[in-house]
């Protein structure tokens, strides 16, 4: 009976370990996706800033030509 209890405890500990490992893998995947999304957002904002700066430059150039 004691041997059976030992096996049962080992199985229980193993499954708890596996569950922790799976949770950590999922969290790393989520964090990786979050980092990738943040990077894409930063790149899009940088492009938007560049376009906005170009528009402002063209507006200023047009204003000087019209004066």
PAROPA-47551 format. One record per residue (C-alpha): x, y, z; residue number from 0; residue in one letter. Coordinates in Angstrom, 3 decimals, padded with zeros to 6 digits. Example, Ala and Ser with C-alpha at 12.3 -4.5 7.8 and 13.67 -1.06 7.14 Angstrom:
((012.300 -004.500 007.800) 0 "A")
((013.670 -001.060 007.140) 1 "S")
//
This chain:
((000.000 000.000 000.000) 0 "X")
((002.873 002.349 000.798) 1 "X")
((004.470 001.700 -002.592) 2 "X")
((001.208 002.469 -004.351) 3 "X")
((000.929 005.722 -002.406) 4 "X")
((004.494 006.631 -003.429) 5 "X")
((003.690 006.083 -007.100) 6 "X")
((000.511 008.088 -006.719) 7 "X")
((002.425 010.977 -005.098) 8 "X")
((005.088 010.845 -007.800) 9 "X")
((002.416 010.966 -010.510) 10 "X")
((000.688 013.847 -008.761) 11 "X")
((003.975 015.756 -008.440) 12 "X")
((004.868 015.046 -012.054) 13 "X")
((001.525 016.319 -013.330) 14 "X")
((001.836 019.442 -011.179) 15 "X")
((005.323 020.000 -012.612) 16 "X")
((004.032 019.524 -016.168) 17 "X")
((001.177 021.956 -015.515) 18 "X")
((003.659 024.585 -014.263) 19 "X")
((005.876 024.058 -017.299) 20 "X")
((002.916 024.383 -019.669) 21 "X")
((001.796 027.552 -017.908) 22 "X")
((005.272 029.061 -018.216) 23 "X")
((005.415 028.168 -021.921) 24 "X")
((002.047 029.817 -022.495) 25 "X")
((003.122 032.944 -020.622) 26 "X")
((006.322 033.209 -022.653) 27 "X")
((004.275 032.882 -025.820) 28 "X")
((001.874 035.608 -024.676) 29 "X")
((004.742 037.913 -023.724) 30 "X")
((006.426 037.257 -027.063) 31 "X")
((003.258 038.171 -028.939) 32 "X")
((002.830 041.269 -026.790) 33 "X")
((006.389 042.381 -027.511) 34 "X")
((005.905 041.818 -031.238) 35 "X")
((002.663 043.802 -031.173) 36 "X")
((004.321 046.669 -029.313) 37 "X")
((007.148 046.706 -031.842) 38 "X")
((004.699 046.823 -034.765) 39 "X")
((002.821 049.643 -033.052) 40 "X")
((006.014 051.631 -032.527) 41 "X")
((006.984 051.135 -036.174) 42 "X")
((003.554 052.270 -037.361) 43 "X")
((003.730 055.358 -035.144) 44 "X")
((007.193 056.177 -036.467) 45 "X")
((005.918 055.933 -040.056) 46 "X")
((002.947 058.107 -039.173) 47 "X")
((005.247 060.694 -037.598) 48 "X")
((007.425 060.700 -040.715) 49 "X")
((004.394 061.206 -042.968) 50 "X")
((003.068 063.965 -040.732) 51 "X")
((006.443 065.712 -040.806) 52 "X")
((006.530 065.432 -044.600) 53 "X")
((003.022 066.895 -044.876) 54 "X")
((003.974 069.808 -042.626) 55 "X")
((007.098 070.403 -044.705) 56 "X")
((005.052 070.457 -047.917) 57 "X")
((002.495 072.799 -046.357) 58 "X")
((005.258 075.190 -045.349) 59 "X")
((006.778 075.023 -048.821) 60 "X")
((003.395 075.697 -050.409) 61 "X")
((002.791 078.631 -048.047) 62 "X")
((006.115 080.221 -048.998) 63 "X")
((005.391 079.802 -052.724) 64 "X")
((001.950 081.375 -052.383) 65 "X")
((003.292 084.412 -050.505) 66 "X")
//
